[in-house]
Amino acid sequence: MLDPSTTPDPPVEVVRSTRRRRTISAYRNGDRIIVQVPARLSRAEEAQWVERMVRRVLAGERRALRSDDELLGRAQALAARHLGGRATAAAVRWVDNQESRWGSCTPEDRSIRLSRRLVGMPDYVIDYVLLHELAHLLVPGHGPDFWAELASYPRLERARGYLEGAAAAARLPGLACSPAA
């Protein structure tokens, strides 16, 4: 997913439904925005609603997108709470080039990168990915010592399950989400 404040309007797919009577909804699916409308809407009404709903989705994404400085502050708070302050990141930033992972870190310069695909996911999921990368500053690999570092995070299994579900959904035919490992 790209930064909604600096990119052109994303492709929009309109789904007309005969079952939908009154409600109109919109959501992001990969690089597209899906707008669901009642089949009875005129083309003019549809155009008005699509414009309004796309603006709403993009505004929500702008609100959800933490700045890199906010991510660094969040990482520091998580490290203090769950890792005894032993892991300190020098920088945390969003990146667009991670198609098969949710985050990565470079222990040599203590930098952490989070996939922008996480934008819009629940805070506890983003926090888990941050904490996961912080733990790699202490322990390489994914052995028992690594998972012991994360044991104090109360939503560990829930966040991992969420990401597994997101990755599985991305592999389903017809979805534009990027596959994840």
N, CA, C and O of each residue as an XYZ file, in Angstrom:
724
protein
N       0.850     -1.165      0.000
C       0.000      0.000      0.000
C       0.896      1.228      0.000
O       1.922      1.248      0.680
N       0.527      2.226     -0.737
C       1.331      3.417     -0.853
C       0.870      4.467      0.132
O      -0.224      4.367      0.687
N       1.705      5.483      0.354
C       1.356      6.578      1.237
C       0.196      7.344      0.618
O       0.358      7.916     -0.460
N      -0.969      7.376      1.260
C      -2.142      7.993      0.667
C      -2.026      9.498      0.520
O      -2.817     10.099     -0.206
N      -1.066     10.127      1.185
C      -0.948     11.573      1.072
C      -0.129     12.002     -0.134
O      -0.145     13.180     -0.490
N       0.588     11.082     -0.777
C       1.474     11.475     -1.861
C       1.239     10.737     -3.159
O       1.975     10.953     -4.122
N       0.252      9.882     -3.221
C       0.057      9.083     -4.422
C      -1.216      9.498     -5.142
O      -2.131     10.053     -4.534
N      -1.272      9.225     -6.443
C      -2.510      9.528     -7.169
C      -3.632      8.628     -6.668
O      -3.405      7.647     -5.959
N      -4.852      8.995     -7.061
C      -6.000      8.195     -6.636
C      -5.820      6.744     -7.070
O      -5.403      6.473     -8.196
N      -6.135      5.821     -6.177
C      -5.993      4.396     -6.512
C      -7.103      3.952     -7.454
O      -8.118      4.636     -7.590
N      -6.912      2.805     -8.108
C      -8.004      2.259     -8.916
C      -9.198      1.944     -8.017
O      -9.036      1.544     -6.864
N     -10.389      2.130     -8.561
C     -11.613      1.907     -7.802
C     -12.443      0.857     -8.523
O     -12.609      0.899     -9.742
N     -12.958     -0.082     -7.747
C     -13.863     -1.092     -8.291
C     -15.232     -0.900     -7.631
O     -15.337     -0.891     -6.404
N     -16.259     -0.748     -8.433
C     -17.614     -0.581     -7.915
C     -18.326     -1.925     -8.025
O     -18.354     -2.548     -9.086
N     -18.896     -2.352     -6.907
C     -19.635     -3.614     -6.870
C     -21.095     -3.269     -6.589
O     -21.431     -2.765     -5.517
N     -21.958     -3.549     -7.567
C     -23.398     -3.324     -7.411
C     -24.029     -4.600     -6.865
O     -23.727     -5.702     -7.323
N     -24.907     -4.433     -5.882
C     -25.521     -5.597     -5.255
C     -27.040     -5.428     -5.217
O     -27.556     -4.397     -4.784
N     -27.729     -6.445     -5.670
C     -29.193     -6.414     -5.585
C     -29.660     -6.662     -4.155
O     -30.776     -6.284     -3.797
N     -28.838     -7.280     -3.350
C     -29.182     -7.538     -1.940
C     -29.007     -6.299     -1.081
O     -29.674     -6.145     -0.058
N     -28.123     -5.429     -1.491
C     -27.844     -4.206     -0.728
C     -28.954     -3.199     -1.031
O     -29.172     -2.856     -2.193
N     -29.651     -2.725     -0.008
C     -30.785     -1.823     -0.199
C     -30.448     -0.364      0.087
O     -30.808      0.520     -0.690
N     -29.766     -0.110      1.188
C     -29.544      1.269      1.612
C     -28.093      1.609      1.868
O     -27.686      2.756      1.680
N     -27.322      0.662      2.285
C     -25.967      0.978      2.728
C     -24.974      1.013      1.573
O     -25.128      0.331      0.559
N     -23.966      1.826      1.770
C     -22.854      1.928      0.832
C     -21.592      1.790      1.670
O     -21.462      2.432      2.713
N     -20.680      0.970      1.227
C     -19.447      0.780      1.993
C     -18.253      0.803      1.054
O     -18.381      0.603     -0.154
N     -17.088      1.051      1.641
C     -15.853      1.083      0.858
C     -14.715      0.602      1.733
O     -14.703      0.830      2.943
N     -13.758     -0.067      1.106
C     -12.595     -0.560      1.826
C     -11.446     -0.743      0.849
O     -11.637     -0.800     -0.366
N     -10.262     -0.831      1.408
C      -9.052     -1.044      0.621
C      -8.850     -2.529      0.435
O      -9.014     -3.305      1.376
N      -8.494     -2.932     -0.774
C      -8.119     -4.316     -1.069
C      -6.867     -4.239     -1.930
O      -6.951     -4.055     -3.144
N      -5.713     -4.378     -1.302
C      -4.445     -4.225     -2.020
C      -4.287     -2.792     -2.474
O      -4.352     -1.869     -1.662
N      -4.078     -2.598     -3.770
C      -3.895     -1.238     -4.262
C      -5.211     -0.604     -4.712
O      -5.222      0.556     -5.125
N      -6.319     -1.345     -4.639
C      -7.622     -0.845     -5.097
C      -8.509     -0.475     -3.921
O      -8.310     -0.934     -2.796
N      -9.492      0.369     -4.211
C     -10.562      0.641     -3.260
C     -11.833      0.038     -3.845
O     -12.195      0.310     -4.989
N     -12.504     -0.786     -3.041
C     -13.742     -1.428     -3.439
C     -14.892     -0.626     -2.833
O     -14.918     -0.392     -1.625
N     -15.835     -0.207     -3.663
C     -17.017      0.504     -3.190
C     -18.227     -0.365     -3.510
O     -18.459     -0.723     -4.665
N     -18.989     -0.697     -2.485
C     -20.174     -1.534     -2.650
C     -21.411     -0.648     -2.558
O     -21.601      0.076     -1.580
N     -22.257     -0.717     -3.597
C     -23.436      0.141     -3.665
C     -24.667     -0.703     -4.006
O     -24.547     -1.794     -4.563
N     -25.861     -0.181     -3.663
C     -27.084     -0.870     -4.085
C     -27.210     -0.826     -5.612
O     -26.826      0.161     -6.238
N     -27.736     -1.873     -6.199
C     -27.879     -1.946     -7.659
C     -28.838     -0.889     -8.187
O     -28.726     -0.496     -9.348
N     -29.772     -0.417     -7.376
C     -30.789      0.527     -7.827
C     -30.267      1.949     -8.026
O     -30.979      2.773     -8.601
N     -29.057      2.268     -7.576
C     -28.528      3.630     -7.721
C     -28.367      4.001     -9.187
O     -27.988      3.170    -10.013
N     -28.656      5.247     -9.498
C     -28.397      5.742    -10.853
C     -26.889      5.917    -11.012
O     -26.156      5.923    -10.023
N     -26.430      6.056    -12.238
C     -24.997      6.256    -12.484
C     -24.520      7.558    -11.847
O     -23.398      7.623    -11.345
N     -25.351      8.587    -11.861
C     -24.980      9.867    -11.250
C     -24.841      9.719     -9.733
O     -23.886     10.218     -9.139
N     -25.813      9.022     -9.107
C     -25.720      8.789     -7.664
C     -24.493      7.942     -7.338
O     -23.777      8.205     -6.372
N     -24.267      6.929     -8.157
C     -23.097      6.082     -7.957
C     -21.816      6.921     -7.988
O     -20.964      6.786     -7.109
N     -21.681      7.773     -8.981
C     -20.474      8.602     -9.107
C     -20.280      9.477     -7.877
O     -19.160      9.614     -7.385
N     -21.372     10.079     -7.369
C     -21.272     10.920     -6.172
C     -20.820     10.099     -4.965
O     -19.939     10.515     -4.213
N     -21.434      8.929     -4.792
C     -21.097      8.088     -3.650
C     -19.670      7.541     -3.756
O     -18.954      7.476     -2.757
N     -19.264      7.152     -4.949
C     -17.904      6.622     -5.120
C     -16.887      7.692     -4.735
O     -15.936      7.414     -4.005
N     -17.086      8.909     -5.221
C     -16.151      9.995     -4.876
C     -16.103     10.213     -3.368
O     -15.025     10.351     -2.791
N     -17.275     10.245     -2.730
C     -17.340     10.472     -1.282
C     -16.670      9.332     -0.518
O     -15.923      9.578      0.429
N     -16.929      8.096     -0.919
C     -16.395      6.953     -0.192
C     -14.892      6.797     -0.391
O     -14.190      6.401      0.540
N     -14.383      7.099     -1.583
C     -12.940      7.051     -1.817
C     -12.249      8.092     -0.938
O     -11.218      7.809     -0.328
N     -12.814      9.286     -0.875
C     -12.240     10.327      0.004
C     -12.212      9.850      1.448
O     -11.239     10.086      2.164
N     -13.281      9.177      1.878
C     -13.362      8.698      3.261
C     -12.293      7.633      3.541
O     -11.638      7.676      4.582
N     -12.116      6.684      2.623
C     -11.098      5.645      2.807
C      -9.705      6.271      2.869
O      -8.912      5.929      3.747
N      -9.401      7.185      1.945
C      -8.079      7.814      1.920
C      -7.842      8.658      3.167
O      -6.729      8.681      3.693
N      -8.872      9.350      3.647
C      -8.728     10.146      4.872
C      -8.436      9.239      6.065
O      -7.608      9.570      6.914
N      -9.114      8.099      6.126
C      -8.857      7.149      7.207
C      -7.444      6.598      7.165
O      -6.818      6.396      8.206
N      -6.942      6.356      5.963
C      -5.570      5.858      5.831
C      -4.561      6.917      6.257
O      -3.552      6.593      6.883
N      -4.821      8.171      5.927
C      -3.908      9.239      6.358
C      -3.869      9.327      7.871
O      -2.806      9.529      8.457
N      -5.043      9.175      8.519
C      -5.077      9.206      9.980
C      -4.339      8.013     10.573
O      -3.674      8.139     11.600
N      -4.456      6.850      9.925
C      -3.865      5.620     10.452
C      -2.361      5.558     10.260
O      -1.678      4.817     10.967
N      -1.836      6.319      9.322
C      -0.423      6.233      9.000
C       0.405      7.022     10.004
O       0.486      8.248      9.935
N       1.006      6.315     10.921
C       1.881      6.969     11.896
C       3.135      7.458     11.182
O       3.606      6.838     10.228
N       3.666      8.576     11.659
C       4.926      9.057     11.102
C       6.058      8.154     11.591
O       5.888      7.374     12.528
N       7.209      8.274     10.941
C       8.365      7.480     11.363
C       8.758      7.821     12.796
O       9.149      6.935     13.557
N       8.658      9.099     13.173
C       8.981      9.489     14.547
C       8.010      8.857     15.543
O       8.410      8.431     16.627
N       6.731      8.801     15.168
C       5.747      8.152     16.043
C       6.043      6.657     16.173
O       5.895      6.085     17.253
N       6.459      6.026     15.072
C       6.816      4.605     15.125
C       8.002      4.381     16.057
O       8.018      3.426     16.833
N       8.995      5.267     15.975
C      10.169      5.136     16.841
C       9.752      5.264     18.306
O      10.205      4.490     19.150
N       8.900      6.229     18.608
C       8.409      6.382     19.980
C       7.642      5.159     20.441
O       7.784      4.721     21.582
N       6.830      4.610     19.553
C       6.069      3.406     19.887
C       7.016      2.233     20.146
O       6.811      1.455     21.078
N       8.050      2.114     19.318
C       9.035      1.047     19.508
C       9.741      1.189     20.855
O       9.972      0.196     21.544
N      10.081      2.415     21.226
C      10.748      2.630     22.514
C       9.841      2.234     23.675
O      10.297      1.628     24.645
N       8.564      2.574     23.576
C       7.615      2.216     24.636
C       7.443      0.698     24.728
O       7.400      0.140     25.824
N       7.345      0.034     23.575
C       7.201     -1.425     23.571
C       8.448     -2.102     24.135
O       8.343     -3.064     24.897
N       9.625     -1.603     23.764
C      10.872     -2.181     24.271
C      10.962     -2.024     25.784
O      11.408     -2.934     26.484
N      10.543     -0.880     26.280
C      10.582     -0.662     27.728
C       9.620     -1.599     28.442
O       9.958     -2.179     29.474
N       8.426     -1.745     27.893
C       7.384     -2.547     28.544
C       7.640     -4.042     28.453
O       7.402     -4.767     29.419
N       8.126     -4.524     27.295
C       8.194     -5.967     27.075
C       9.603     -6.539     27.003
O       9.785     -7.750     27.131
N      10.595     -5.691     26.800
C      11.968     -6.198     26.671
C      12.905     -5.568     27.693
O      14.125     -5.604     27.533
N      12.338     -4.999     28.727
C      13.150     -4.401     29.780
C      14.033     -3.258     29.292
O      15.036     -2.941     29.931
N      13.681     -2.644     28.185
C      14.459     -1.534     27.643
C      15.775     -1.951     27.016
O      16.594     -1.095     26.681
N      15.995     -3.242     26.850
C      17.281     -3.726     26.329
C      17.435     -3.562     24.826
O      18.559     -3.535     24.326
N      16.348     -3.454     24.105
C      16.420     -3.299     22.649
C      16.068     -1.853     22.306
O      14.978     -1.375     22.623
N      16.994     -1.173     21.662
C      16.728      0.203     21.271
C      16.974      0.362     19.781
O      18.070      0.106     19.283
N      15.951      0.781     19.096
C      16.068      1.031     17.661
C      16.587      2.452     17.455
O      16.205      3.376     18.172
N      17.454      2.609     16.474
C      17.938      3.946     16.116
C      16.949      4.631     15.184
O      16.822      5.855     15.196
N      16.253      3.844     14.381
C      15.283      4.390     13.428
C      14.225      3.340     13.128
O      14.509      2.143     13.097
N      13.004      3.808     12.909
C      11.907      2.944     12.470
C      11.196      3.701     11.357
O      10.873      4.880     11.501
N      10.956      3.009     10.242
C      10.289      3.699      9.129
C       9.423      2.741      8.328
O       9.627      1.527      8.334
N       8.446      3.327      7.637
C       7.604      2.583      6.718
C       8.346      2.408      5.403
O       9.080      3.297      4.972
N       8.155      1.260      4.769
C       8.746      1.022      3.446
C       7.707      0.382      2.532
O       6.764     -0.263      2.988
N       7.905      0.576      1.236
C       6.986      0.039      0.234
C       7.529     -1.199     -0.472
O       6.825     -1.802     -1.281
N       8.768     -1.585     -0.179
C       9.409     -2.642     -0.964
C       9.393     -4.012     -0.285
O      10.161     -4.890     -0.679
N       8.557     -4.216      0.707
C       8.496     -5.521      1.374
C       7.218     -6.230      0.954
O       6.140     -5.965      1.487
N       7.351     -7.124      0.002
C       6.204     -7.859     -0.512
C       6.018     -9.201      0.178
O       4.922     -9.761      0.152
N       7.071     -9.724      0.793
C       6.956    -11.064      1.370
C       7.206    -11.082      2.874
O       7.265    -12.156      3.473
N       7.353     -9.930      3.487
C       7.519     -9.890      4.942
C       6.825     -8.658      5.487
O       6.564     -7.696      4.764
N       6.534     -8.708      6.769
C       5.827     -7.602      7.416
C       6.794     -6.569      7.971
O       6.442     -5.397      8.103
N       7.993     -6.988      8.293
C       8.986     -6.073      8.840
C      10.361     -6.679      8.712
O      10.514     -7.865      8.423
N      11.363     -5.843      8.932
C      12.743     -6.326      8.925
C      13.576     -5.384      9.778
O      13.177     -4.256     10.068
N      14.740     -5.874     10.169
C      15.640     -5.030     10.943
C      17.077     -5.309     10.527
O      17.397     -6.375     10.001
N      17.924     -4.333     10.776
C      19.354     -4.462     10.544
C      20.041     -4.218     11.883
O      20.172     -3.068     12.303
N      20.481     -5.273     12.560
C      21.084     -5.104     13.885
C      22.318     -4.192     13.882
O      22.575     -3.494     14.863
N      23.085     -4.198     12.777
C      24.311     -3.388     12.738
C      24.026     -1.902     12.948
O      24.759     -1.232     13.675
N      22.982     -1.386     12.328
C      22.676      0.039     12.521
C      21.401      0.249     13.346
O      20.946      1.379     13.521
N      20.831     -0.852     13.849
C      19.660     -0.833     14.723
C      18.446     -0.165     14.068
O      17.670      0.527     14.726
N      18.301     -0.389     12.760
C      17.163      0.187     12.048
C      16.091     -0.874     11.832
O      16.389     -2.052     11.638
N      14.846     -0.432     11.870
C      13.692     -1.303     11.669
C      12.848     -0.717     10.555
O      12.632      0.493     10.480
N      12.373     -1.607      9.688
C      11.499     -1.203      8.596
C      10.205     -2.000      8.690
O      10.229     -3.213      8.899
N       9.071     -1.313      8.536
C       7.767     -1.964      8.546
C       7.131     -1.819      7.172
O       7.165     -0.749      6.564
N       6.555     -2.907      6.697
C       5.859     -2.874      5.423
C       4.640     -1.972      5.528
O       3.874     -2.056      6.489
N       4.467     -1.117      4.543
C       3.309     -0.230      4.525
C       2.007     -1.031      4.368
O       0.920     -0.480      4.538
N       2.114     -2.326      4.044
C       0.926     -3.180      3.991
C       0.265     -3.308      5.357
O      -0.886     -3.736      5.449
N       0.984     -2.940      6.426
C       0.427     -3.002      7.776
C      -0.531     -1.849      8.071
O      -1.324     -1.925      9.009
N      -0.460     -0.782      7.273
C      -1.319      0.377      7.514
C      -2.775     -0.068      7.457
O      -3.195     -0.752      6.524
N      -3.522      0.326      8.455
C      -4.930     -0.043      8.526
C      -5.187     -1.298      9.342
O      -6.332     -1.595      9.680
N      -4.130     -2.039      9.662
C      -4.310     -3.209     10.524
C      -4.424     -2.728     11.963
O      -4.003     -1.614     12.275
N      -4.985     -3.545     12.842
C      -5.141     -3.133     14.244
C      -3.792     -2.788     14.889
O      -2.754     -3.345     14.529
N      -3.833     -1.861     15.845
C      -2.615     -1.429     16.531
C      -1.860     -2.595     17.159
O      -0.630     -2.625     17.131
N      -2.595     -3.564     17.732
C      -1.891     -4.668     18.392
C      -1.082     -5.490     17.394
O      -0.087     -6.107     17.773
N      -1.490     -5.510     16.125
C      -0.745     -6.236     15.094
C       0.520     -5.460     14.738
O       1.601     -6.042     14.644
N       0.389     -4.162     14.543
C       1.565     -3.322     14.247
C       2.535     -3.374     15.420
O       3.747     -3.467     15.226
N       2.002     -3.314     16.640
C       2.860     -3.403     17.825
C       3.605     -4.734     17.858
O       4.787     -4.779     18.202
N       2.921     -5.811     17.503
C       3.588     -7.116     17.478
C       4.742     -7.118     16.477
O       5.829     -7.602     16.793
N       4.523     -6.589     15.288
C       5.595     -6.581     14.279
C       6.758     -5.730     14.769
O       7.915     -6.117     14.604
N       6.472     -4.580     15.367
C       7.533     -3.752     15.942
C       8.307     -4.524     17.015
O       9.538     -4.544     17.013
N       7.576     -5.151     17.917
C       8.204     -5.907     18.997
C       9.008     -7.086     18.455
O      10.087     -7.386     18.966
N       8.497     -7.749     17.432
C       9.193     -8.859     16.785
C      10.553     -8.388     16.258
O      11.573     -9.042     16.474
N      10.550     -7.247     15.566
C      11.810     -6.732     15.020
C      12.734     -6.247     16.121
O      13.950     -6.412     16.022
N      12.184     -5.655     17.164
C      13.018     -5.251     18.309
C      13.685     -6.467     18.945
O      14.852     -6.404     19.332
N      12.949     -7.572     19.053
C      13.516     -8.789     19.633
C      14.681     -9.295     18.786
O      15.623     -9.883     19.317
N      14.624     -9.069     17.465
C      15.741     -9.474     16.609
C      16.999     -8.636     16.865
O      18.100     -9.059     16.513
N      16.850     -7.477     17.462
C      18.034     -6.708     17.850
C      18.757     -7.389     19.006
O      19.936     -7.130     19.247
N      18.046     -8.262     19.722
C      18.625     -8.994     20.846
C      19.002    -10.425     20.477
O      20.038    -10.931     20.909
N      18.159    -11.072     19.678
C      18.347    -12.486     19.362
C      18.119    -12.707     17.867
O      17.026    -12.440     17.367
N      19.132    -13.188     17.149
C      18.902    -13.506     15.732
C      18.103    -14.804     15.615
O      18.092    -15.618     16.538
N      17.447    -14.987     14.498
C      16.712    -16.228     14.262
C      15.407    -16.285     15.034
O      15.010    -15.322     15.690
N      14.747    -17.435     14.943
C      13.451    -17.619     15.578
C      13.445    -18.828     16.508
O      12.463    -19.570     16.564
N      14.523    -19.022     17.225
C      14.619    -20.135     18.158
C      13.897    -19.845     19.466
O      13.255    -18.805     19.613
N      14.006    -20.772     20.418
C      13.318    -20.627     21.708
C      13.692    -19.345     22.453
O      12.838    -18.740     23.101
N      14.957    -18.924     22.369
C      15.365    -17.696     23.053
C      14.657    -16.476     22.473
O      14.284    -15.554     23.199
N      14.480    -16.485     21.157
C      13.782    -15.376     20.507
C      12.335    -15.297     21.003
O      11.876    -14.230     21.411
N      11.619    -16.425     20.969
C      10.214    -16.422     21.370
C      10.062    -16.137     22.860
O       9.038    -15.600     23.283
N      11.050    -16.485     23.650
C      11.001    -16.157     25.082
C      11.011    -14.640     25.287
O      10.388    -14.127     26.217
N      11.723    -13.930     24.412
C      11.748    -12.462     24.508
C      10.359    -11.869     24.284
O      10.027    -10.831     24.857
N       9.559    -12.516     23.462
C       8.231    -11.988     23.120
C       7.120    -12.496     24.035
O       5.970    -12.081     23.893
N       7.439    -13.370     24.952
C       6.424    -14.050     25.765
C       5.555    -13.094     26.578
O       4.417    -13.436     26.899
N       6.053    -11.918     26.917
C       5.258    -11.001     27.747
C       4.230    -10.207     26.948
O       3.405     -9.503     27.530
N       4.271    -10.313     25.617
C       3.288     -9.566     24.818
C       1.957    -10.303     24.870
O       1.864    -11.425     24.374
N       0.910     -9.693     25.465
C      -0.329    -10.431     25.717
C      -1.101    -10.839     24.458
O      -1.898    -11.775     24.513
N      -0.888    -10.177     23.355
C      -1.635    -10.514     22.139
C      -0.755    -11.172     21.084
O      -1.028    -11.075     19.887
N       0.280    -11.827     21.527
C       1.244    -12.452     20.620
C       0.557    -13.411     19.649
O       0.672    -13.247     18.434
N      -0.146    -14.399     20.167
C      -0.757    -15.407     19.298
C      -1.873    -14.818     18.439
O      -2.045    -15.207     17.284
N      -2.621    -13.888     19.003
C      -3.696    -13.258     18.242
C      -3.123    -12.465     17.059
O      -3.648    -12.536     15.948
N      -2.049    -11.714     17.302
C      -1.427    -10.928     16.229
C      -0.828    -11.844     15.164
O      -0.967    -11.585     13.968
N      -0.172    -12.901     15.592
C       0.397    -13.849     14.620
C      -0.711    -14.480     13.780
O      -0.559    -14.644     12.570
N      -1.820    -14.831     14.420
C      -2.948    -15.391     13.688
C      -3.539    -14.394     12.697
O      -3.911    -14.761     11.583
N      -3.620    -13.152     13.106
C      -4.147    -12.114     12.213
C      -3.278    -12.013     10.961
O      -3.791    -11.977      9.842
N      -1.960    -11.966     11.159
C      -1.048    -11.850     10.017
C      -1.085    -13.100      9.140
O      -1.000    -12.998      7.916
N      -1.212    -14.277      9.752
C      -1.333    -15.505      8.960
C      -2.599    -15.468      8.120
O      -2.589    -15.871      6.957
N      -3.700    -14.983      8.710
C      -4.947    -14.868      7.964
C      -4.840    -13.862      6.832
O      -5.341    -14.108      5.735
N      -4.191    -12.727      7.086
C      -4.008    -11.712      6.044
C      -3.161    -12.269      4.905
O      -3.449    -12.022      3.734
N      -2.126    -13.013      5.246
C      -1.262    -13.602      4.219
C      -2.027    -14.648      3.407
O      -1.890    -14.712      2.185
N      -2.828    -15.464      4.088
C      -3.607    -16.487      3.378
C      -4.640    -15.835      2.468
O      -4.829    -16.276      1.334
N      -5.303    -14.803      2.944
C      -6.301    -14.104      2.128
C      -5.668    -13.474      0.900
O      -6.283    -13.423     -0.165
N      -4.450    -12.998      1.046
C      -3.763    -12.357     -0.083
C      -3.470    -13.352     -1.198
O      -3.334    -12.966     -2.359
N      -3.372    -14.627     -0.850
C      -3.084    -15.655     -1.857
C      -4.331    -16.187     -2.544
O      -4.226    -16.964     -3.493
N      -5.510    -15.783     -2.082
C      -6.744    -16.261     -2.695
C      -6.889    -15.665     -4.086
O      -6.501    -14.520     -4.313
N      -7.445    -16.432     -5.020
C      -7.642    -15.896     -6.366
C      -8.559    -14.678     -6.352
O      -9.556    -14.631     -5.631
N      -8.197    -13.704     -7.164
C      -9.046    -12.521     -7.326
C      -8.766    -11.396     -6.357
O      -9.366    -10.328     -6.480
N      -7.882    -11.589     -5.399
C      -7.547    -10.510     -4.481
C      -6.246     -9.875     -4.923
O      -5.347    -10.548     -5.426
N      -6.158     -8.567     -4.728
C      -4.984     -7.837     -5.190
C      -3.954     -7.620     -4.093
O      -2.972     -6.912     -4.315
N      -4.142     -8.197     -2.935
C      -3.169     -8.031     -1.862
C      -1.876     -8.765     -2.211
O      -1.879     -9.735     -2.970
N      -0.797     -8.293     -1.656
C       0.488     -8.931     -1.895
C       0.617    -10.151     -1.000
O       0.189    -10.114      0.153
N       1.195    -11.230     -1.506
C       1.406    -12.402     -0.653
C       2.439    -12.106      0.413
O       3.348    -11.304      0.195
N       2.312    -12.734      1.543
C       3.253    -12.516      2.635
C       3.701    -13.855      3.172
O       3.006    -14.866      3.072
N       4.871    -13.824      3.736
C       5.398    -15.056      4.325
C       5.098    -15.104      5.782
O       5.463    -16.068      6.455
